Structure formats: structure tokens, C-alpha cells
Amino acid sequence: MRKYSIIVVTRNNADGLSRTLQSIRSLSYKERETIVIDGASTDNTHDVLADAADIVTTAISEKDTGIYNAMNKGIKHVTGDYVVFMNAGDMFAHAGVLDVVNASSGDIILGGETYGGQVRTVPPQMTLYDILAIGINHQAVYYRKELLQKYGFDESYRVAADLKSVVEPLAREQATVSCIPDILAICEGGGLSKQRWRDIRLEKQRIISEVVSPFYVADYQRFAFISHELIDDFVVLSAFRSLYPFVRLLGRLMRWFNARFKHIPLVNTTEKVL
């Protein structure tokens, strides 16, 4: 029977941590452990942890250098077969989430999530290109322990180390990926990478240059000209409520065209920089 390690990262968010731990307590799948990595909180986080001593296997409270440093600390303590990360305030979508995940296999298992009220599902299959194009939310990513311990999170990245943690094992050793169409997590809005979309675009370029074989990069850049470049230029418009429906419609049209024409060479687009 598989064991799941749930790593919760928190700092000065006692109320959010309480919601997350209550969500974990409600899970029907019992073969699990909960590891809480707290960045030396000064609120009543310690009281919340004391009240949840029945489900918290390991709790560490000390200063860290950022969220990816905290996540790497958690990896050192896992004993489960698969690992998932939650930020304080995030919740599992329902009590049977781990039962659903347990029915899938793969080095990495990807599912859908609700992020800031917006529902995002994953397609039945995802290639490396799809993952780079669509992205991931780590609250709906389950890593095989050995793979996660091998790659971890690159702390030289500020906003996209979680994306690299999925892309790198796929690119370097063809790790297997399973996709679950169900919603697995309910995430609070305002995540770091969502706030700094320009930074994540630059770091995505860096991921491609560091881990993707040059043989595939030119094709990726050509395809991404349709699905990424034009859309990224419009991301800022999502801040304007009256324009956001138009931006979403444009995104859907881009994905539709990309799905049908991405295998047709496009003239003078291979020199584009993502």
C-alpha cells in the first residue's frame, strides 16, 4: 500500500495553516504523513501545530531563504512513496483525493486544481511541450519520492523551480507522467509565480536552455510562437476586468490553432526567443 508524504510550507499564516491541516485530517486515505516546514513564524502558528499533533508527523520551525529552500528541507524528511506540496491556506479538493491519486501510476502524477476561484484541469495526456505551455501548480503534482530526491528544487530559480522540477526529469530521463482530470486541490490565489509573470517567462526560457535537448528547442520555439508569445504579451490585460473575457477567448483560439497547425513549419519564427 502506497504511503503519501504531504509537505506543508508556511510562514506567519496560522489561519491558513489551520485550514490546510483540517483538510489533511479529513482525508479518507490514512497511509500518509504530514511534514510542516515553518519559516520561523511569529504569529500563533506554534499553537496551531500543537493542536494538530495527532496528524503532524514532523514539524520544523526555522528561518529559510525562500519557499524552494523550505520545500527542499521537507524533502529530507519524507518516508512516503509519493510526495505532494501544499502552501498554508491550500486544501485538498475532497476527502478522497489520495484514493483517486492512488489509482494512477507514473513517476509524476498531475491533476487539476482550483486556483483563486479559477478551475484548471489537465488533458488526458501531457507531453513535455504541453507542460511547458500549460505549466503546473505544485499542489496538484505528486512526485515519486526517489525522483524528487534526485532533482529537488533549484533554489537559483525565484519563481519557476517547481516547473523545472517536473520538466527536468522528463527531459533528462523520460520520466513517466500520468494525468488525472479530477480537481485535486483548492489553492489560494496570489501565488508568487502568478504575481510575477514576467519573471516566470524569463525563467521558463532558462529551463529550456538548461535542460531541453537543443534538437527540440528550435521546434519548441516555433510552436510556442503561436501558443505563448502572443498570449504572454496580453497577460497584463487580465488585470482589466472588462478586457479579461476577450483575453480568455483569444487564448482559446490560440490553443485551437496551435493544436491543429503546430506541426506545420512556420517561416521566420525559429529565431524567435520565448
C-alpha positions in Angstrom: 0.0 0.0 0.0 1.4 3.3 -1.0 2.3 5.9 1.6 2.0 9.6 0.8 4.1 12.4 2.2 2.3 15.8 2.4 4.7 18.7 2.9 3.1 21.9 4.1 5.1 25.1 3.8 4.1 28.1 5.9 5.2 31.4 7.4 3.0 33.7 9.5 -0.2 32.2 8.2 -1.7 30.4 11.2 -5.2 30.7 9.9 -4.3 29.3 6.5 -2.2 26.5 8.1 -5.2 25.5 10.3 -7.4 25.2 7.2 -4.8 23.1 5.4 -4.3 20.8 8.4 -8.0 20.4 8.8 -8.2 19.4 5.1 -5.5 16.8 5.7 -7.3 15.4 8.7 -10.4 14.9 6.7 -8.6 12.7 4.1 -10.0 9.2 3.9 -6.7 7.6 2.8 -4.8 7.0 6.1 -1.4 5.8 4.9 0.2 9.2 4.9 2.5 11.6 6.8 2.4 15.3 7.2 5.5 17.4 7.3 5.2 21.1 8.2 8.1 23.4 7.3 7.6 26.8 9.1 9.8 29.7 8.3 10.2 30.8 11.9 6.7 32.3 12.2 6.0 34.9 14.8 2.2 34.5 14.9 0.3 31.7 16.6 1.5 29.0 14.2 3.0 27.0 17.1 -0.4 26.8 18.7 -1.9 25.5 15.5 0.8 22.9 15.2 0.2 21.8 18.8 -3.5 21.4 18.2 -2.7 19.2 15.2 -0.1 17.0 16.8 -2.2 13.9 16.0 -1.6 14.3 12.3 1.6 16.2 12.0 4.5 13.7 11.8 7.3 16.2 11.6 7.4 20.0 12.3 10.4 22.2 11.7 10.4 25.9 12.5 13.5 27.9 11.4 14.4 30.6 9.0 14.7 29.8 5.4 15.9 31.6 2.3 12.6 31.2 0.4 9.8 28.9 -0.5 12.0 26.5 -2.5 14.5 26.3 0.3 11.7 25.3 2.6 10.4 22.7 0.2 13.9 21.2 -0.1 14.0 21.0 3.7 10.8 19.0 3.6 12.1 16.5 1.1 14.8 15.4 3.5 12.2 14.1 5.9 9.9 12.2 3.6 9.3 8.4 4.1 6.4 8.0 1.7 6.3 6.6 -1.8 4.9 9.8 -3.3 5.2 13.4 -2.2 2.9 16.4 -2.7 3.4 20.0 -1.5 0.8 22.4 -0.1 1.1 26.0 1.0 -0.6 27.1 4.1 -4.2 28.0 3.1 -4.4 25.4 0.3 -6.7 22.4 0.7 -7.4 19.1 -0.8 -10.4 19.2 -3.1 -12.3 16.4 -1.2 -11.7 13.7 1.3 -11.0 11.1 -1.4 -8.2 12.9 -3.3 -5.4 10.4 -2.3 -7.7 7.5 -3.2 -8.0 9.0 -6.7 -4.3 9.6 -7.0 -3.6 6.1 -5.7 -5.4 4.6 -8.7 -2.8 6.2 -11.1 0.8 5.3 -11.6 3.8 7.2 -13.0 6.9 9.0 -11.9 4.9 12.2 -11.8 1.1 12.4 -11.4 -0.6 15.6 -12.5 -4.1 16.7 -11.6 -6.4 19.7 -11.9 -6.9 22.4 -9.3 -8.9 25.4 -8.5 -6.7 28.5 -8.2 -8.1 31.7 -6.9 -11.6 30.5 -7.9 -10.5 29.6 -11.4 -10.8 25.9 -12.4 -7.9 24.4 -14.3 -8.0 20.8 -15.5 -5.3 18.8 -17.3 -5.7 16.9 -20.6 -5.6 13.1 -20.5 -2.0 13.1 -21.7 0.7 15.8 -21.4 3.9 15.9 -23.3 7.0 17.9 -22.4 5.8 20.6 -24.7 2.3 20.6 -23.1 3.8 21.0 -19.6 6.0 24.0 -20.7 3.0 25.5 -22.5 0.4 25.0 -19.8 2.5 25.0 -16.6 1.8 23.3 -13.3 0.6 24.1 -9.8 2.6 22.1 -7.3 -0.4 21.5 -5.1 -1.7 19.1 -7.8 1.6 17.4 -8.6 2.6 14.1 -7.0 6.3 13.1 -7.3 7.7 9.6 -6.9 10.0 10.1 -3.9 13.2 8.8 -5.5 12.8 11.2 -8.4 12.1 14.2 -6.2 15.0 13.4 -4.0 17.3 13.2 -7.1 16.2 16.6 -8.6 14.6 18.6 -5.8 14.0 22.3 -6.4 16.7 24.5 -7.9 17.0 27.4 -5.5 18.7 29.6 -8.0 15.3 30.0 -9.5 13.0 32.5 -7.9 9.6 31.6 -9.3 9.8 28.6 -11.6 11.7 25.9 -9.7 8.5 23.9 -9.3 8.1 23.9 -13.1 11.7 22.8 -13.5 11.2 20.0 -11.0 8.7 18.5 -13.5 10.4 19.4 -16.7 13.9 18.3 -15.9 13.2 14.6 -15.1 11.1 14.4 -18.3 13.8 16.0 -20.4 16.7 14.2 -18.9 15.4 10.7 -18.3 12.0 10.4 -19.9 10.2 10.1 -16.6 6.6 8.8 -16.9 3.7 11.2 -16.4 0.1 10.3 -15.5 -2.7 12.8 -15.8 -5.9 12.9 -13.7 -8.7 15.1 -15.0 -10.2 15.5 -11.5 -9.7 18.6 -9.3 -7.2 17.6 -6.6 -6.5 20.8 -4.8 -8.1 24.2 -4.0 -5.4 26.8 -3.9 -5.5 30.3 -2.6 -4.8 33.0 -5.3 -1.9 35.3 -5.4 0.9 32.8 -5.7 4.4 34.1 -6.3 4.7 33.0 -9.9 1.2 34.3 -10.7 2.2 37.8 -9.4 5.5 37.9 -11.4 4.5 36.6 -14.8 7.4 38.4 -16.5 9.9 36.6 -14.2 8.4 33.2 -14.8 8.5 33.8 -18.6 12.3 34.5 -18.3 12.9 31.6 -16.1 11.0 29.3 -18.5 13.4 30.4 -21.2 16.2 29.4 -18.8 14.7 26.0 -18.1 14.5 25.3 -21.8 18.1 26.4 -22.4 19.4 24.3 -19.4 17.5 21.0 -19.7 15.9 20.6 -23.1 17.9 19.0 -25.8 18.9 21.5 -28.5 17.5 19.1 -31.0 14.0 20.0 -29.8 14.5 23.6 -28.8 14.0 25.1 -32.3 10.8 23.2 -32.8 9.6 24.3 -29.4 10.3 27.9 -30.1 8.5 27.7 -33.4 5.4 26.1 -31.9 5.5 28.4 -28.9 5.3 31.5 -31.1 1.7 30.6 -31.6 0.7 29.4 -28.2 2.9 31.5 -25.9 4.4 34.6 -27.3 1.3 36.4 -28.4 -0.6 35.3 -25.3 2.1 36.4 -22.9 2.0 39.8 -24.4 -1.7 40.0 -23.4 -1.3 38.6 -19.9 -1.2 42.0 -18.4 -4.7 42.7 -19.8 -6.1 40.2 -17.4 -5.9 42.9 -14.7 -8.7 44.8 -16.5 -12.0 43.1 -15.9 -13.7 44.4 -19.0 -11.0 43.0 -21.2 -10.4 39.7 -19.5 -13.2 37.8 -21.3 -11.6 38.9 -24.6 -8.2 37.7 -23.4 -9.5 34.3 -22.4 -11.3 33.9 -25.8 -8.1 34.8 -27.6 -6.2 32.2 -25.5 -8.7 29.5 -26.5 -8.4 30.5 -30.2 -4.6 30.3 -30.0 -4.7 26.9 -28.4 -7.1 25.7 -31.1 -4.9 26.9 -33.9 -1.8 25.6 -32.2 -3.2 22.1 -31.8 -4.0 21.9 -35.5 -1.1 23.6 -37.1 1.9 23.3 -34.8 3.4 20.6 -36.9 3.5 22.8 -40.0 6.8 24.7 -40.3 6.3 28.5 -39.8 8.5 30.8 -41.9 11.0 33.0 -40.0 9.8 32.0 -36.5 12.6 29.7 -35.4 14.7 32.7 -34.4 12.1 33.9 -32.0 13.1 34.0 -28.4 10.5 32.8 -25.9 
